[in-house]
Amino acid sequence: MLASFFQLKDHGSDVRTELIAGATTFLTMAYIMFVNPAILGEAGMPREAVFVATCVAAALGSLIMGLYANYPIGMAPGMGLNAYFAYAVVLGMGVPWTTALGAIFISGCLFIAVSLLGLREMIVNGIPRTLRFAITAGLGLFLALIALKNAGIVAAHPATFITAGDLHKPPALMAIAGFALIVVLDQFKVRAAILIGIAAVTALSFVFGGNQFHGFVSAPPSLAPTFLKLDIQGALSMGVLNIVLVFFLVELFDATGTLMGVANRAGLLSEGKLKRLNRALLADSGAIVAGAMLGTSSTTAYIESAAGVQAGGRTGLTALVVALLFLACLFIAPLAGVVPAYATAPALLFVACLMLRDLSHFDWEDSTESLPGAITAISIPFTYSIAHGIAFGFISYAGLKLLSGRGREVQPVVWVIAAVFVFKLAWLN
């Protein structure tokens, strides 16, 4: 039944591979269950309720992506978007968190509208080939930075912004060992290499990392403090429309970039286009609306899904496994919290290295093609923002083509997107 519904044979996959891929993706993104409540808690939201909202939103989003769009992409409240929600909107602008949730709800409704009208699909399909490869490579660099940070291999520095971490500490050493294990297992064609690597480092964390086991089962906290607490009327006021627009733009290109990057890594693009794209976009849009109603920041496609793709995931069964595991974590939160961030870091770094090979597809002889691609790939990790990296890519692509007298090569949608980004960066930043 599963093989027929998800068309496993057509995608060259099987149930066992999809189950392993789903577990792999879940383990690489499970950290959001604990990070998201901590960040939104800074904005005054009740952390226990946010924990439940995070798990349920991730499960609903992944379920829709799997059953409706049939893509191996996990969904959950997005990192970066939650920080913007908490630190920029609520704490920085003094907007109540209920009103901020209302702004997210409205942006999700706008998403559904542009998806149903086909405008979002037109935008995605209008992305130049160079920028598509650049987005994938940029996501790889972004993943690498996250992985190295989580492992303690790189750290913040007041003068140089970033520097080498303390490589004598157990987390860094265990992460390095886990990465080596994954590479060796992958060389010997072990399909569960990434999952084995994560499990091995987690096991070592009990011996060398001071990790502690807190049991298996606990009753889920109440969702009532955040459920349907969004203030849509407050968000519709003129003072918050700018916030709605920023949420909309960031969500649009964060999610779109992730969808294209992961799909490209999975070999699911046909002539540079994503089949069933509109279904994937509607799944993403619906997850944003549902997440706002539950009480969490914007839900989006996760770049960590690339880990599951590398483990062999090719269909929505992978996403279905992710959804079920997030639901299970409502009752086994102590067990889900056992996996430390440095245990998933080797998996993310391994996938990141593989994603960088898309840089070879650039036409390096044409600077109007290669340089915008390079700017996109570099800007994503260095601004710590997928949306900003894509913005700089579109602006530089359109600008360099125009200044080189080759403006006719630029699709109309690229001009519109570049102009919107210039307006956002110049007036709405």
Summary of the structure (lengths in Angstrom):
residues: 429
radius of gyration: 20.7
end to end distance: 49.7
largest distance: 65.7
contacts: 1661
relative contact order: 0.21
helix: 69%
strand: 4%
